[in-house]
Amino acid sequence: MSEILLEVRDLTVQYQTDLETVHAVNGVSFALGREETLGLVGETGAGKTTVALSLMRLLPQPVGKVVSGQILLQGQDIMALKEAEMRAIRGEVVSMIFQDPMTSLNPVVTVGDQIKESLLLHAAGQKDKAAIDRRVEEVLELVGIPAARKKEYPLQFSGGMRQRIVIAIALACEPQLLIADEPTTALDVTIQAQVLALMRQLKKRLQTSMIMITHDLGIVAQVCDKVAVVYAGEIVEYGTIEDIFTGERHHPYMQGLFGSIPSVGGVRERRLKPIEGLMPDPTDLPKGCPFSPRCAHCTERCREERPADFTEGTHRIKCHLYHGGE
């Protein structure tokens, strides 16, 4: 078993306003070893990005609050750190690729200067201009962009190349943990494949751990070692890639996600079977299992009682179905 780099224990996050409280993340726990990749999978609004922002301590203020739980990075609880200490960690120890490359880059600053900003922040007084300029060129070459283009602006690059620049910024200081928040959403399938191949290559070369946030199970199958399936702010299923894709037992939500994957041209071609209904309102979650209003296996117990984890080796499923719920 690899050394644990990140451990999240019972994380609960809320967005609180004068009018309502949004229960965005509800008791999430997982661990990530060095050089491992964890996939956070779920529908839009499941709480995946909120988990990522919590790990970076970038929740929108003053509404976003970590109500309870611990985030241990290299054994240190980052929730106990001062903001100045956290700034020293962002970019150097943990870094994030944000969702949309079209809005993640400053349009009036050259791409070279945007990469340089992170390097200057973490140079620890050793601000050798020539060395930093060489590092900017190295990072651009690393992601497949000619170093000579460092003086150009984001508008002079295509969407796929902008995503490569965002990756370059995130990797400039060679962080130990990289969080990728749906890094291929805005890209066509050809460029998506190139970006994923690049990320796998860089992860292996730099020996970086990664959290991949996505709703695409195909991406999960390509790049992840472990998978956490998130629904209404909870991890409803968790396991290795083998547990999720070859295991016999699954949470009903996971069964629904598999049923929504198209099968074209194969021997066992089948029709899509969508999940009925919508995710619950995070300001008014159900009393029992959050998936109960959409679940074909729902019982009275499901409506009234929160399920505990059913554990089978490395595989965890939060469902009454495997505790004699039927």
TIKE-650161 format. One record per atom (N, C-alpha, C, O): x, y, z. Coordinates in steps of 0.05 Angstrom, whole numbers, plus 32768, in hexadecimal, padded with zeros to 4 digits. Example, Ala and Ser with C-alpha at 12.3 -4.5 7.8 and 13.67 -1.06 7.14 Angstrom:
REM residues 2
81087F8E809C80F67FA6809C81087FBE809C811D7FBE80A981017FD3808E81117FEB808F81028001809D810C801780A1
END
This chain:
REM residues 326
80117FE880008000800080008012801980008025801B800F800B802D7FEF801C80457FED801780578005800380558013802B8068800A8029807B80208012808E801C800E809880058003809480317FEC80A6802F7FF680C3802D800480CD803E7FEE80D180177FF480ED80147FDE80FF801E7FE38113802C7FC580F780187FAD810780207F9980F5802D7F9380DF80247F8E80FF80437F7880F080507F62810480587F67811880667F4A80FF804F7F33811080557F21810080687F1980E980627F1B810C807F7F0B80FE80937EF1810C80997EF1812280A57EDB810080927EC0810A80997EBD812780937EB3813780A47EC48130807B7EC2814C80737EA58154806E7E978147805E7E9D8169807B7E82817580777E85819280707E9181A1807F7E79819A80597E7B81B680507E6081C1804A7E4F81B3803E7E5B81D980537E4181E6804E7E45820280427E59820F80487E32820B80327E31822780297E1A823480387E02822C80347E20824780497E0B8253805A7E06827080527E18828080517DEC8275804E7DE3829180487DCD8298805C7DC68287806D7DC482B0805B7DAE82B9806D7D9482AA80677D8382A780797D91829F804F7D78829380477D788275804A7D63826980507D90826780467D90824A80467DAC823F804A7DC0824E80497DAD8226804F7DC7821880527DC88201803E7DB781F0803C7DDD8202802D7DE181ED80197DF481D880257E0B81DF802C7DEB81C080277DFB81AA80317E0A819D801A7E01818A800E7E2181A980147E3081A27FFB7E4081887FFE7E4081787FEB7E4D818480147E5D816C80197E56816180357E56817080487E50814780367E45813C804F7E54812380587E4D810D80507E69812780687E77811080747E88810080607E8880E880617E97810E804F7EA78101803B7EC280F880477ECF810880557ECA80DF80427EE480D5804C7EF180C480367EE480B480287F0B80C980317F1A80B9801F7F3880BD80247F3F80D080327F4880AC80197F6580AF801B7F7280AC80007F68809E7FEE7F8980B97FFC7F9780B87FE27FB580B47FE87FC180C37FF77FBF809F7FDC7FDC80987FDF7FED80A87FCB7FE380B47FB9800780A77FD0801980B47FBD801980A67FA28019808E7FA0801880B77F8D801880AE7F717FFE80A07F697FFD80947F547FE980A17F7A7FCF80967F737FBD80AB7F667FC280C37F6A7FAA80A27F577F9580B47F4C7F7A80AB7F567F7280947F537F6C80BE7F627F5080B97F6B7F3D80C87F597F4080E07F547F2880BA7F507F1380C77F407EFB80CE7F527EF180BD7F607EF380E77F527EDA80F07F5F7EC580F27F497EC781037F387EB180E07F4A7E9D80DE7F357E8180E57F3F7E7B80DF7F567E7280F27F2E7E5680F87F367E4A810D7F247E5881197F147E3081117F277E2281257F177E2A81417F1F7E3681467F347E2481547F0D7E2881707F147E1881777F2D7E0081717F2F7E2681857F407E19818C7F597E1B81787F6F7E0F817B7F847E2B81627F6A7E2E814D7F7E7E4081567F957E3E814A7FAB7E51816A7F917E6381737FA67E80816E7FA07E9181727FB27E8681657F887EA2815E7F817EB581767F827ECA81747F8F7EAD818C7F767EBE81A47F757EC081B07F917ED581BB7F987EAB81AE7FA17EAD81B87FBD7EC181A97FCD7ED081B57FDD7EC3818F7FC97ED8817F7FD67EF481897FCD7F05818D7FDE7EF7818E7FB37F1181987FA97F1881B37FB47F2F81B87FBD7F0581C57FB57F0A81E07FBF7F1181DF7FDD7F2081EF7FE77F0581CC7FEB7F0B81C880087F2881C0800C7F3581C9801E7F3181AE7FFA7F4D81A47FFC7F6181BB7FF77F7781BA80027F5981CF7FE77F6A81E67FE27F6481FD7FF57F7282117FF47F5081FA80057F46821080177F3F822980067F48823F800C7F3082247FF17F2782397FDF7F09823C7FDE7EFE82467FCA7EFB82327FF27EDE82357FF37ED782537FF27EE482637FFF7EC1825A7FE37EB982767FE27EB282817FFE7EA38274800C7EBD829880047EB882A4801E7EA682BC801C7EA782CA80087E9482C080307E9382B3804A7E7F829B804B7E7A829080607E73829480347E5D828180367E66826480397E59825480467E7D825D802D7E878241802E7E95823B80487EA7824980507E8C822680567E98821F80707E9C820180727E8B81F1806B7EB481F9807C7EB981DD80837EAE81DA80A07EB981E480B37E9781CC80A27E8981CA80BB7E9781B680CE7E9981BB80E67EA181A080C27EAF818D80D37EC1817C80C17EBF817C80A87ED2816C80CE7EE4815A80C07F00816480BF7F07817A80C77F12815280B47F2E815880B27F38815380957F2E814180887F4B8164808C7F59815F80737F77815E807A7F83817280807F82814680797F9D814180807FAE813E80677FAB812B80587FC0815180637FD38151804C7FEF814C80587FF9815C80667FFA813580508014812C805C8012812B807A8026813180887FFB812380847FF7812080A17FF1813A80B07FEC813A80C87FF0815180A27FEB816B80AE7FCF817480A77FC7817480907FBF817C80BB7FA4818680B87FA581A280AC7FAB81B580BA7F9E81A580927FA081BF80867F8B81D380907F8E81EB808D7F7681C8809D7F6181DB80A77F6C81EB80BF7F6181FF80C77F8281E180CB7F8E81EF80E27FA3820380DA7FAE821180EB7FAA820580C07FBF821680B77FB5823380B37F9D823880AD7FC7824680B77FC1826280B17FC1826680937FCC825680847FB4827B80897FB28280806D7FCD8283805F7FD1827980497FE08290806D7FFB8293806180088277805E80178273804A800482658071800F824A806F8002823B8058800F822B804A7FE8823F80557FD98231803F7FE2823B80247FE3822C80117FE8825580217FF282608008800C82537FFF8011824F7FE8801C824C80138036823F800D803282228003804382187FF5801B8216800B801581FB8002800981FA7FE7800F81E97FD67FF6820D7FE17FE9820E7FC77FFE82127FB1800E82257FB27FFD82027F9C800F82047F86802881F47F89803281E87F76803381F37FA2804C81E47FA6804781C77FAF805481B57FA6803381C37FC2802D81A87FCC8014819E7FBF801381867FB7800081AF7FBD7FE681A77FB07FDE81BD7F9C7FDF81D47FA27FD681B47F847FCF81C77F6F7FB681BE7F617FAE81A77F637FA881D17F547F8E81CA7F487F8C81D47F2B7F9481EA7F257F8281C27F1A7F7B81CA7EFF7F5D81D07EFF7F4D81BE7F047F5681E97EFB7F3A81F17EFC7F2B81E97EE37F3781E27ECF7F1081EB7EE57EFF81DD7ED27F0081E87EB67F0081D87EA37F0082027EB27EFE820D7E977F17821D7E8F7F1C82327E9B7F2682137E7C7F3F82217E747F39823C7E687F4A824E7E677F2182407E5D7F1A82597E507F1782707E657F1B82877E5E7F1182697E7E7F0E827E7E927F23827C7EA87F24828E7EBA7F3482687EA87F4882647EBD7F6182767EB87F70827B7ECB7F65827F7EA07F7D828F7E997F7682AC7E977F6182B47E8E7F8982BD7EA07F8682DA7E9E7F8B82E37E817FA182DE7E777F7782EF7E747F7A82F57E577F8E830B7E517F97830D7E3A7F96831B7E647FA883327E5F7FC5832D7E697FD583407E6A7FCB83157E727FE6830D7E7B7FF082F77E6A7FE182E47E64800982F87E62801582E37E51801582C87E60801582C87E79801482B27E52801382987E5F802C82937E6F802C82867E838043829D7E65805C829A7E73805C82A77E8E8065829C7EA2805182C07E8F804F82CE7EA9803B82C17EBC803F82C27ED4802782B47EB1801482A67EC38020828D7ECF801A82867EE68031827F7EC0804082687ECC805482737EE0805982667EF5806182897ED9807782947EEA806C829D7F05807B829C7F19805382A57F06804882AF7F1F804A829B7F36805282A27F4C804382827F308045826D7F44806282687F4C806882647F63807482687F39809082637F3E809C82797F5080AC82737F62809582927F4B809F82A87F5B809582A67F7880A382AC7F8B807B829D7F7B8070829C7F95807E82877FA78081828B7FBF808782717F9A8093825B7FA980B1825A7FA680BE82467FAC80BD82707F9D80DA82707F9880EA82727FB28103826F7FB280DD82797FC980EA827A7FE38103828C7FE3811782857FEE810082A47FD6811682B77FD6812A82B37FC0813B82C47FBC812A829C7FB3813E82967F9E8132829D7F83812E828C7F72812D82B77F7E811F82BF7F66813382C67F50813682DD7F48814182B17F47815382B37F30814282B57F17813682A17F0E814182CD7F0B812F82D17EF4813582BE7EDD812382B37ED1814F82BA7ED7815682A87EC1814D828B7EC68143827E7EB4815082827EDF814882677EE7812A82647EE58120824F7EDC811B82787EEE80FE82777EED80F482777ED080E182697EC9810182887EBF80FA82887EA380FF826D7E9580EF82647E85811582607E9D811B82457E92810682317E9B80FE82207E8C80FD82347EB580E982217EBF80CE82257EB080C082127EAB80C7823E7EAA80AE82447E9B80B082367E80809C82297E7780C782377E7380CA822B7E5880C9820C7E5B80BD81FF7E4A80D582027E7080D581E57E7580B881DA7E7880B081C67E6D80A881E97E88808D81E17E8E807C81E27E74806C81D07E6F807F81F77E64807181F87E4B807881E17E39806681D47E2D809281DB7E36809A81C57E26808F81AA7E31808981987E22808D81A97E4B808481907E588067818A7E50806081727E4D8057819F7E4C803B819A7E438037819D7E258020819E7E1C804D819D7E16804B819C7DF9804781B77DEC803D81B87DD5804F81CD7DF9804C81E87DEC806881F37DE9807881F37DFC806F81FD7DD1808A82087DCC8091821F7DE0808082307DE580A9821E7DEB80B082337DFF80AF824F7DF380AB82627E0280B382517DD980B2826C7DCC8097827A7DCF809582927DCB8082826B7DD6806782777DD7806182827DF3804A82897DF8807582837E05806F828C7E20806782A97E21805B82B17E35806D82B97E0D806682D57E0D804B82DB7E00804382F27DFC803D82C57DF8802382C97DEC800D82C97E01801182C17E187FF582D27DF97FDE82D47E0B7FCB82BD7E077FCB82B07DF27FBA82B77E1B7FA782A17E197F9682A07DFF7F91828B7DF47F8E82B87DF67F7C82B97DDE7F8A82AF7DC57F7D82A97DB17FA582AC7DC67FB482A37DAF7FB782847DAF7FC482797D9D7FA982777DC27FAB825A7DC47F8F824D7DC17F7B825A7DC77F8E82357DB77F7582267DB57F6D821D7DD07F7C821F7DE47F5482117DD27F4A82087DEC7F5B81F27DF77F6181F17E0F7F6481DF7DE67F7581C97DF07F9081D37DFA7F9A81C97E0E7F9B81E77DEC7FB581F27DF57FB282027E0E7FC482037E1F7F9C82107E117F97821E7E2A7F95820B7E427F9F82117E587F8981F47E3D7F8881E07E537FA481D67E5A7FA981D17E717FB581D37E467FD081CB7E4B7FDF81E17E5B7FEF81DA7E6D7FD981FA7E567FE5820F7E657FDC820F7E827FEC82137E957FC2820A7E867FB782087EA27FC581F17EB07FCC81F37EC87FC981DA7EA27FD881C47EAE7FF481CC7EB57FFF81C47ECA800181DB7EA3801D81E47EA7801E81F67EC1803181F37ED0800B82077EC4800B82187EDC800882077EF58016820C7F097FF781F37EF47FF281E27F0B800B81D17F12801081CB7F29801A81CA7EFD803181B87F02804C81C77F04806181BA7F08804C81E17F02806581F17F02807781EB7F19808F81E97F16806B81E87F31807B81E37F49807C81C67F51808581BF7F67807481B47F3F807481977F43806781907F5D807481857F6F804C81957F60803E818F7F79803C81717F7D803E81617F6A803881697F968035814D7F9D801881437F978014812C7F93800581567F987FE9814F7F937FDE81627F7E7FDF817B7F817FD281577F697FC581677F547FA781617F547F9F814A7F527F9781767F567F7A81737F557F71817D7F397F7581947F327F64816B7F2A7F5B81727F0F7F3D81737F0F7F30815E7F107F31818B7F0D7F14818E7F0E7F09818E7EF27F0881A27EE47EFF81767EE97EF481737ECE7F0581817EB97EFC81937EAB7F1F81797EB67F3181887EA57F2C81857E877F3981937E787F1A81737E7F7F15816F7E627EF981777E5A7EF181717E437EE981837E6C7ECD81887E667EC981997E4E7EB781947E3E7ED981AE7E4A7ED581C17E347EE381B97E1A7EE381C97E077EEE81A17E197EFE81997E027EF081837DF27EE081747DFC7EF681837DD77EEB816E7DC77EF981547DCD7F0E81537DDA7EEE813D7DC37EF881237DCB7F15811E7DC37F2381107DD27F1E81297DAC7F3981247DA37F4D81327DB67F6081267DBF7F47814C7DBC7F59815B7DCE7F5781507DEA7F6B81507DF97F3F81477DF27F3B813A7E0C7F4E81237E107F5B81207E257F5081127DFC7F6280FA7DFD7F7F81037DFF7F8E80F77E0E7F8681187DF17FA281227DF37FA8812D7E0F7FBE81277E197F96813C7E1A7F9A81487E357F9C81327E4A7FAD81337E5C7F8B811D7E487F8B81077E5C7FA680F87E597FB280F07E6D7FAF80F37E407FC880E57E3C7FDF80F57E487FF180EA7E547FDE81107E447FF281227E4F7FF381217E6E8008811F7E7A7FDB81217E7A7FDA81217E977FE481067EA27FF281067EB77FDE80F07E957FE880D67E9F800780D67E9D801580CC7EAF801180E17E87802E80E17E83803C80F37E98805080EB7EA38031810A7E9D803D811D7EB0803B81127ECC804D81157EDC802581057ED3802180FA7EED803680E57EF3804280E47F08803B80D47EDF805080BF7EE2806C80CB7EE4807C80C27EF4807180DF7ED3808C80EB7ED2809280FA7EEC80A880F97EF6807E81097EF7808281197F0E807B810B7F28807F81167F3E807180F27F26806980E27F3E805580F17F4F805880F37F68804180FC7F42802C810C7F50801380FC7F56800B80EB7F46800781007F6D7FED80F57F737FD881077F667FDD811F7F627FC080FD7F607FAC810D7F527F9081067F5A7F8A80EF7F607F80811A7F5C7F6381177F5F7F5681217F457F5881387F3E7F48810F7F377F3B81157F1E7F1D81187F237F1081047F2A7F1281307F207EF681357F237EE881337F087EF081427EF57ED481227F057EC8811F7EEB7EAC81127EEE7EA681077F037E9C81147ED97E8381047ED87E8580EF7EC27E7180E27EBC7E9D80EC7EB77EA180DA7EA07EAF80C07EAA7EC680C17EB27EA080AA7EAA7EAC80917EB47EC280867EA17ED380777EAA7EC1808F7E887ED680877E757EF180937E7E7F0680857E7C7EF180AC7E867F0980B97E907F1380AB7EA97F2B80A67EAC7F0180A47EBB7F0880967ED47F16807C7ECD7F2B80767ED97F0B806D7EBA7F1780537EB37F3380567EA87F4480447EAB7F39806D7E9A7F5380717E8E7F68807A7EA27F7F80717E9F7F62808A7EB67F7780977EC57F7780917EE37F8B80987EF07F6280857EEE7F5F80837F0C7F6880687F177F6580547F0A7F7180697F307F7780517F3F7F60804A7F527F5A80337F577F5480607F5E7F3E805D7F707F27806F7F677F2C80827F587F0F80697F707EF780787F677EE6807E7F807EE1806C7F907EDD80977F827EC9809E7F977EB180A97F887EB380BD7F7A7E9A809C7F8B7E8180A47F7D7E7280B67F907E6A80AE7FA67E6E80CF7F877E6280E47F997E4580E97F907E3F80ED7F797E3380E97FA47E1780F07F9F7E0D81007FB67E0F80F87FCD7E0281187FAF7DF6812A7FC47E09812F7FDB7E01812F7FF27E2381337FD47E36813A7FE87E4281237FF87E518127800B7E3A810A7FF17E4480F280007E5380DF7FEC7E4C80DF7FD47E6680D17FF67E7280BB7FE77E6180A37FEB7E61809780017E53809A7FD67E4180847FD87E4E80697FD07E4480547FD77E64806B7FC27E7380537FBB7E91805B7FB87E9780707FAC7EA2804A7FC17EBF80507FC17ECE80367FBE7EC880227FCB7EE380367FAD7EF3801E7FAA7F0880227F957F0C80377F897F17800C7F8F7F2B800C7F7A7F1C800C7F5F7F0480087F5E7F2C80117F4A7F2080117F2F7F147FF67F297F007FF47F1A7F217FE07F347F167FC57F2F7EFC7FC17F3E7EE97FB57F347EFA7FCC7F577EE17FCA7F677ECA7FD67F577EB47FCB7F567ECF7FEE7F4C7EBA7FFD7F3F7EB27FF17F247E9A7FEF7F1E7EC57FE97F147EBF7FE17EF97EBB7FC27EF57EAF7FBA7EE27EC47FB27F087EC17F957F057EB37F897F1D7EAD7F717F1D7EAE7F987F327EA07F8D7F4A7E837F867F447E777F917F327E797F737F547E5D7F6A7F4F7E497F7B7F5E7E327F7E7F557E517F877F757E3F7F987F847E447FB67F7E7E5B7FBE7F7C7E2E7FC57F7C7E307FE27F777E197FF07F857E037FE57F897E1E80097F8C7E09801A7F957DF5801E7F7E7DFD80207F677DDB80207F847DC780247F6F7DCD803D7F5D7DC7803D7F467DD980517F697DE180697F597DF680617F447DF5806A7F2D7E0A80527F4E7E1F80497F3C7E1480377F267E1C80387F0F7E0080267F2D7DF380157F197DE680277F047DE680217EEC7DDA803D7F0D7DCD80507EFB7DE1805D7EE87DDB80617ED17DF880657EF37E0D80717EE27E16805E7ECD7E1A80657EB67E1A80447ED47E2280307EC07E0C802D7EAB7E1280297E947DF3802E7EB47DDD802B7EA17DDA80427E8E7DCD80407E7A7DE780597E957DE580717E847DFC80737E707DFD80867E607E0E805F7E707E25805F7E5D7E1C80527E437E12803B7E447E1F805F7E2C7E1680547E137E27803B7E0B7E3F803A7E117E1A80277DFF7E2780107DF57E21800E7DD77E0A80087DCF7E3580147DC67E3080167DA97E4180017D9A7E5980007D9D7E337FF17D8A7E417FDF7D787E4C7FC67D847E587FB67D767E497FC27D9E7E537FAA7DAB7E417F927DA87E2B7F957D9C7E497F7C7DB27E397F637DB17E207F677DC27E0B7F5D7DBA7E237F757DD97E0C7F787DEB7E027F957DEB7E017FA27E007DFB7F9E7DD37DF27FB97DD17DD77FBC7DE07DC67FAB7DDE7DD47FD27DEE7DBC7FD67DFF7DB37FF37DFE7DC380057DF77D9B7FF87E077D9080137E087D9A80207E227D9F80127E367D9C803A7E227DA380497E3A7D8C80477E4E7D7580467E477D9480467E687D8180467E7D7D87805D7E907D9680597EA37D7B80747E8C7D82808C7E9C7D7880897EB97D6680797EBF7D8580987ECB7D7C80997EE77D6480AC7EE97D6680C37EE17D4F80A27EF37D3780B37EF57D3B80C97F0A7D4980C67F1E7D2E80E07F057D2E80F67F197D4781067F1A7D5981047F087D4A81177F2E7D6081297F327D6C81267F4D7D60811A7F5F7D8581307F507D9181307F6B7D8181417F7E7D7481557F757D81813B7F987D71814A7FAB7D7C81667FAF7D93816C7FAA7D6A81787FB77D7281947FBD7D8681937FD57D7E818A7FEA7D9E819E7FD17DB2819D7FE77DAA81AE7FFF7DB781AB80147D9681BF7FFC7D8C81CE80147D7781BE80237D6F81C680397D6D81A880177D58819880247D5C817B801D7D4C816F800E7D71816F80287D78815380227D648140802F7D59814680447D5F812880237D4D8114802F7D57810B804A7D6F810D80507D458102805A7D4C80F980767D5E80E180757D7080DF80857D5880CE80637D6780B580627D7C80B6804D7D8C80C9804C7D7D80A1803C7D9180A080267D8B80B680127D7480B980097D9F80C6800A7D9980DC7FF77D9180D27FDB7D8580E27FCC7D9780B97FD57D8F80AE7FBB7D7480A27FBB7D69809A7FA67D67809F7FD27D4E80917FD57D38809A7FC27D2980897FB87D3480B47FBD7D1F80BC7FAB7D2280B27F8E7D0E80B27F7F7D3A80AA7F867D3F80A17F6B7D4580837F697D4A80797F537D4580757F7F7D4F805A7F807D3980457F7C7D2480477F897D3D80327F6B7D2A801C7F667D2980097F7D7D157FF97F7F7D3D80087F8E7D3E7FF67FA57D3580037FBF7D387FF77FD47D2A801B7FBD7D24802B7FD57D0F801D7FE77CFB80137FDD7D14801C80017D02801280157CFC8028802A7D08803E80287CEA8023803C7CE4803680517CFD803C80627D018053806A7D0D802880667D26802C80757D38804080677D45805080747D3A803E804C7D4A8050803D7D41806D80407D51808080417D26807180427D1B808C80447D20809880607D2180B180637D23808780747D24809080907D408090809C7D46809E80AF7D52807F80927D6C807A809F7D83807C808C7D83807180767D97808B80947DB0808D80847DBE807380847DC3806780997DC78069806C7DD5804F806B7DF2805280757DFE806780717DFC803C80807E18803B80877E27802E80707E1B8023805E7E42802F80717E528023805C7E518005805E7E557FF980747E4D7FF880477E517FDB80457E6D7FD8803A7E737FE280247E7F7FCA80487E9B7FC880407EA27FAC80387E9C7F9980467EAF7FA980217EB77F8F80177ED37F93800C7ED77F9B7FF47EE87F8E801C7F037F9380157F087FB180127F057FC080257F107FB97FFA7F157FD67FF57EFC7FE47FEB7EFD7FFC7FE57EE67FD67FE87ECE7FE07FDC7EBA7FE97FF17EB37FD980037EB180027FF17E9D800C80037E8480157FF47E8680237FE07E6D800C7FFE7E5380147FF27E41801E80087E3C800F801B7E36803680057E248042801A7E07803C80117DFB804D80057DFD802480197DE2801C80107DD7800880237DE57FF5802B7DBD800A80297DAF7FF7803A7DAB7FDC802B7DA77FC780377DAD7FDD80117DA97FC580007DBB7FAE80097DB47F9680087DD47FB580117DE77FA180197DE87F9C80377DFA7F8E80417DD57FA980467DD37FA380637DB87F9680687DAD7F99807E7DAD7F8880547D937F7B80587D7C7F8F80557D687F8C80637D807FA380437D6C7FB880417D537FB080327D3F7FBE80347D547F9980247D3C7F9180157D2F7F7980247D1A7F6F801B
END
